[in-house]
Each structure stands twice: as structure tokens, then as C-alpha cells.
């Protein structure tokens, strides 16, 4: 049986559960969601994914720069405060 024969294009979910029939308990342990990509769309999806990784890295770098600026400003303000106290 081929999974793709039943696939409707939606993301797939795998749910691992602990079932205790005696107590009527159905406890989800974890859920994995993944998307199948048809072979003819694979290269396009790969390019999109690579592009999103670059954008995420640029955003991360931008956030680090902003955090460093804030830290520098705070350190400078603290330094000025120390000078005023003396």
C-alpha cells in the first residue's frame, strides 16, 4: 500500500499515544507533522527553504546587532551614572 495513493496534499501527522483501555485514558506523547513534496516540485521547494534559511539568519544577525547596541548604550549610561556618583 502506497501512502501517496491516499494523500490529499495536506500535511501529514503522526501521533504517538499511550492508551490505557482499562482506565479509558488516551494520552498523546508527541505529534510529528510533516509535508510530502512531489518530486517535480522538490527543486522549487528546496530553493524556497534555502532562501528562508538565509532570511532567518539575516534576521538573527540584525537582532544581535540591536541587542549589542542596547548593551553598549546601557553600559555607557551606567558609566556616566558612576561618574556622577563619585
N, C-alpha and C positions, 0 to 999 in steps of 0.2 A: 504494500500500500504506500503510495507516494503522498507526502504531506501537501505538496503543491497542487494536487488534484482537488483538495478541499479548501485551499487558501483563497480568501476573498480580497486580499490586498491589505487587510488591516494588520497592525502589529500583533504578533503572537505573544501569548502569556503562558508561562509555566508556573504553576503554583504548587509548592510543596506544603502538604498539610499533615498534621498529626491528628488522626481520628481515633477517638475513643468511643466506640459504638455503645458500650455498656453505659457510659455517662451521657451520651448524646453530645459530646464535645467535638467540634471541628475547629482546630486551631491552625491558622496559617503561620508557617515558619518563615517562609520568604517567597517573594514573587520576582520572576525574571521576565522582562518584556524585551522582545527583540523584533526587528523588522527584516523580512526577507526582501532581497533586491533581485529582480530578474537580471539575468546575465547581460542582456542588451542595454540595461541602464546602469550597470556596475561602474563603468568608467566615469560617467557623469556624476554619480553619487560619490565616488571616491574624490573627484575634484572638489565637489561641494564640501565634503568633510575636511579635506586638507585646507581649503580656504577658511572654514570656520575655526580650525585649529590656529591658523595664523592670526585671525581676528581676535580670538580669545587670548593669545599670547600678547598681542599688542595692547589689549585692554588691561591685562595683568601688569604689564610694564608701566602703563600710564598710571595705574593705581599706586604702584610702588613709588613712582616719581612724586605723586601728590602726597603720599604718606611721608616721604623723606623731606619734602618742603615743609610740611606741618611740623615734623620733628625738629627741623632746623629752626623754624620760627619760634617754637616753644623753648628750645634751648637758648636762643638769643634773648627772648623775653625773660627767662629765668635768670640769665646772666646779668641783664640790666637791673632786675629786682635785687639781686645780691649786691650789686654796686651801690644801689640806693640805700640799702640797709646799713652798710658799713659806715 
